[in-house]
Amino acid sequence: MRSGPPEAPGTLGHLRMDVRADRFPLVDSLRAIAALAIVGFHAGLFAGVADSTSLASRIASNLQVGVPIFFLISGFLLYRPFTRARLEGTRPPRTGAYAWRRFLRIVPAYWVALTLAAIVGVAGAFTLSRVPVYYGFAQIYSSGTYAGGLSPAWTLCVEVSFYALLPLWALAMRALPKPGGRGVWLRQELVALAALFAFSVAYKSIVALSVDVNAFSSQPLLMALPNFCDQFAVGMAIAVLSVYGEGRDRPVGLVRAIDARSWLPWAVAAVAFAVACAGIGLTGRIGDPLTRTSFMLRHELWTLVALGVVLPAMLGDFGRGFPRRVLAWRPLAFAGLVSYGVFLYHVPWIQLLVRWDFDSSWGGWLLVAGAGAIALGTASYYLVERPALSLKRLVPARRMDAAGEALAEPAPLTPR
């Protein structure tokens, strides 16, 4: 999933970037990792991995970690221009341009995919009376619709609500006393984001104590934006640290640590993923009933995994270290370029494979489902997404908006 069509070439080794990616050239590869993880999760469902308590089942179940990876990416890239404008005392991005680019980035391609899925009969519970719900990103607010249409698109509903919240959050932050220096600005931003994180944890705690987190009727409460504000807050906090580091002669301590041991964030992510796979009270089957404790713990473990995965691509010298060399791999970057289409089409494609009686191991399902999803995602990118994004100049941004800031960051791809 890309912010837009190529506008200006750049290089990082052999990696080609557009003008928005030249500041963070490795983010597309993060999207690819998350996208392939989600395909792996759904492939595990249809390969029968869900019926076992094997290691493969535990791994497949936790591949849903693609959810927070994409939420962190959105929080990071979308909040940067707002928080930097506050620090520098300049005008923030125009709300109209921001909203228009968000619309162009997610809506046309989603509407096309939803329509095609409905035509071929793989858009679940798609009835005429529910058309406004599915096309209007409102399916998560009712237990009767949250799994309908393109079922993984529930995350688009979460993202749309975050897009609406972000300018209001930035406006509230600008209403605070003007910071007397970079240090004051940093403390204000991080304290506010810590409060947002705490609010999200409190929300989850209250919901978990009030309802059965496994019940069908409880899902609208668990899919609403407050459940994921902690993950968006983590991405926004990285954005704050990134902007803070731009004005310093010497990198901040966290950046120096990442550059000195670029493998460390991924090692932390691997340990957190292993802990999640170890059980935390679960048998290992996909869809195992969650206790209140395991519900909370799994959520935050996935947040920690996502944090470890994304840090090398967001802070520090992007040309140093093994993780960055992996992320600079050209096929991975291309998969990230078309990953929004992978999100939109991978479940309908899997459902067609089921209709055609495809049968294989988890590896076979992953290979066929992934190849088909990338092919469909490529078609979506070049036939729908790029032409739609070419209309972004109809609502121009301010001249002062930095070329490296992403005002049109794509939405995540995840199942529920």
N, C-alpha and C positions, 0 to 999 in steps of 0.2 A: 504494500500500500504506500503510495508515494504522495508527496505533497503537491506535485504538479508535473507537467511535462517538462523535459529538459529545456533550460533557458540559456545556460552558460556552462561550457565545459570546464572541468577541473580534473585533477589527478590526485590519487593517493596510490602510488604504485601503478597498477593497471586498472584501478577502480575508477569508473566514470561517475561523475556526480552532477546534479543540477545545482542551480545557484543557491537553493535553500539547503542542499545537502553539503555544500562545501565547508560549512562550519562543523557539521557533525556527519561526516561521510560514512560512518559505520552503522547508522541507525536503521537503514534499510535491512541490513543483515540481521539485526535484532528482530525485525518484523518477520523475516523468513524463518528464524528459529522458532518463534512463537507459532507461526502458521503451521509449520510442519509438526509441531507438538500437538496442535489441535487435530490435525488430520490423523495423527497417530492415535489419539484418544478415540476418535470415532471409528477408526479402522479396528481398534481393539474391541469395540462393542460388537461389530458385525463379524469379527473373526471368532467370537465365542470366548475371548479372554475373560470377559466379565463373569463367566460361570465358574471360574476357578479361584483358588487362593494362592496361586503361584506368584513368583516374583514378577513375571510378565504382567499379571493383572494389577499388581501394586504400582508398577511403573506406568502402565497405561492409564490408570485412574488419576495419577498425579500429573499427567501431561496436560491437564487442565490449567497448569501453571501459566499457560499462555495468556490467560485472562489478566492477571496483574502485570505481566510484562507490557502488554499493550496499554494498560491504564497508566503505568509509569511513563511510558513514552509520550502519551498525550499530555499528561500533567507537566512533563519537563519542557517539551517543545512549545506548547501553547502558552505556558505561563511566562516564559523568558521575555518576550517583548513587553508584556505588561509590567513585570517587576523591574526591568531595566529602565523603562520610561519613568517609573516612580523614583528610582535611584537618581537618575540624571535630571529630574525635574522637567522632562519633556512631555509632550502630549502622548497619550497611549494610542494604540492602534484604533482606527475608526471602527466602531461597532458594526456599522453597515457593511464595510468591506470584510470584516472578520466573519459575520454571519453569512454573507453571500458566498465566500470561499468555502465555508463549512458545508453549506448547502450543496454547492457544486461537487465537493469532494465525495460526499457519501450518498446523496439522494438519487441522482440520475441512475447510477450504476445499480443501486439497491432496487429501485423501482423496476428496472429492466429485468434483473435477476428474479425478483418476486413474480413478475408477470410471466416470464418464461417457465418458472417452476410450476405456477398454477396451470398453465396451458398443458404441460406434459403430465400433470397430475401428481406432482411430488411436493406440493406446498400444503402441509398438513392443516386440516380444519379450516380451509380457505373457503368461506362462504360470502355471498354478496353483502350480507348485513355487516360483515366484519372487515370489508375492504377499507373503510376509513381508519379502522384501528391498526391494521397491518401497514398500510401506506403512511400512516401518521405517526409511527413509532410509539404506539401506545399499548402494545400487546402485553407488556409486563405488568400492567396495573390491574389485571383480572386473572383469576385462576382458570377461567374458561378460554383464555386466548394466549397466555404467555408461551405456550409450546407450539402455537400454530404458525401459519405462514412459513417463512424460512426460520426454522426453530433456533439456530444459533444467533439470529439477529436480535435476540433480547439484549445483547450488549450494545447494539446501536442505540437502543432506547436509553441505556445508562449514559452512553457518551453524549447523546443529544442533550440530556439534562445537565451534564457537566459543562457542555459548551454554553448553555444558557447561564449557568452559575458563574462561570469564570469572569466575564466582564463586571458582574455585580461584586464579586470578591475583590477584583482589582479596584473598583470604585470605592469600596469600603476601606481598603488599605490606603488609598490616597487621602481619605478623610482623616487618617491618623495624624498626629503632630508631625510636621515636616522633620525628617531626620537631620540631625546636625552634622552627621558624617556617615561614612560607609559602615562603621561599626554599629551605630545606632540603627541604621537601616537594616543591617543583617539581623540584629536581635529582634527587631519588630517583626520582620518577615518570618523568622524561624519560630518565634513564640506563637504567632498567629497560626502557623501551619501545625505546630504541635497541638494547639487547641482543636484544630480541625481533625487531626488524627484521633485525639482523645474523644471527641464527639462521636466519631464513627465507631470506635471501640465500645463506647457506652451504648450507642444505638444497637449494635449487635448483641450486647449483653442483655439489654432489656427485651429485645425480640426473642432471644434464645430462652429466656426465663418465662416468657409469656405464651409462646406457641411451640408446637412440635416442629422442629426445623426440618423434619423429613416429610411433613404433611403436604399434600398437593395444594391445599388451601393457603398454606403459609408462604408459598413461593413469591407472590407479589411483594411481600414485606422484605424478602431476602434478595430481591432483584432491584430494589430501588437504590437510587444514588447514595443515600446515607450509608448503606452497607459497604460501599467501596471508596468512600471519601478518604480513608486512611491511605489507600494505595495511590490515589491521585495526589494526596498531600506529600507523599514521599517523592514522587516525580517532581512536584513543584519545588520541594526543598532542594533537590539536586539542581534545578534551574537557578535558584537563588545563589547557591554556592558557586555555580558556573559564572554567573554575572559578577559576583563578588570577586572572583579570581581574576577577572579581566583587568581590573584596575590596580593590580598589585605587581610590584617588581619581582616578587618571588612567589611561586605557587603556594597555595595554602597546604597545610599539613596533610590533609586527606589526599590531595592530588599528588603530592610528593610520594606518599606511601603507595598509591596505585601505580605510579610510574616505576617506582623501585621494585615492586612485586606485583606486576600486572596480573599474575596468575591467582593472587590471593582472593579477589572478589569471586572469581569463578569457583575456587576451592570452597569458599563459604557457601556459595549457592549449591554446590554438589553435596555438601554435608547436610544442609537444610533439606534438600530433596530426598536424601537417603533417610533422614529422620521421618519425613512424611511417608515415605514408602515402607518404613519399618512397622507402621501400623497405627500408632496413636489411638489404640482402642478399636481398630478396624480389623476385619479378617483379610482384607485385600481385594475383595470383589468390588468392581465398579458399581457405584450406587449403594454401597453398604449404608445402613442406617447410621446416622451421626448422633452422638451424644452432644449436649450443650458444650462440654469441654472440648471434644474433638472438633466440633464445628468451628469454635474460636481458634483453637490451636492450628488447625490446618490452614485457615485463612491467613494467619500471620506467618506461618512457615512459607506459604506460597509468596507472600509479600517479600520475605527475606530472600527467597530464591530469585525473584524478579530483580530485586535490588542488586544482588551480586552479579547477575547476568548483564545488566545494563550499564553498570558503572564504568567499565573500561571504554565504552563507546560514547560516554557523555562528559567525562572529566579526564584531563591530562593530555599527554602527547599521543595522538592517535596513530603514530607510526612506530610505537615501541611496544614490544611484548607479544607473547604467543597468542593471547586472546584476540588482540587486534589484528594479527596476521590472519587468524581464522576468519574474523569478521570482514576482512578485506578481500576474501575469496570471491571472484567474480560471479560464479554461478549462485552463490548464496545471496549476493547483492541483487541479482536479477530476480531471484525468487521473492525477495522483499519488495522489489519494484511492483510486482503483480499480485502481492499478497492480499490486497483487498478483494480482488476477484477470487482468490483461493477461498477466502472466508465466505463469500457469497455463494459459491457454486460447489464446494466440496461435499456438503451434505446431500443436495439434490443429485449429484453425480453418484454418490454411494447408494442412494435409494434406487437409482436406475440400475446399478450393478446388481442389487438385490432382486429387482424385478426380472433381470436377465439370468437369474440363478447362478451368479458368480459365487464360487466357493474356493477358499484358500486359507492358508495360515495367516497369522497376524502380519508377518512380513510381506506376504503376497498382497494382502489387502492394502497395506501401507504403500507398496510400490504402485499398484494400479490406481488406487484412489488419489495418491499424491500426483502421479503423472497426469491423470485426467484433470485434476483441479488446477494444476499449473497451466495446462493447455487452455482451459476455459478462462482462467484468470488472465492469461496473456491476451486472449481475444477481448475480454472485458476492458482491459487497460487501453488497448490501442483503438478499439472500436467505440467505446463509450466514455471511459474516464478522461482520456486526454482531450477528446473533442469538447467534453463538458467543461473541463478546466480552462480551455482556451477562452471561455466567456468571462473569466474572472476580472478582466480589465474593464468590464462594463461598470463595475463599482470600484474605482481605484482606491488604493491605500495611500496614506500620506507619503510624500517624498522622503520624509525622514525615517520611515520604517526600514530597518536594516535588511539587506538582502539575505542575511543568514538566518533570519527569524522565520519560523514556520507559522503562518497564520491559517494554514489549511491542513493541519495535521490530520491524517486519516484515523478512522475508528478502529477499534480492536476486533479481533476475530476469535470468538470463543463459543463453546457450548455451555449449557448449564446442566 
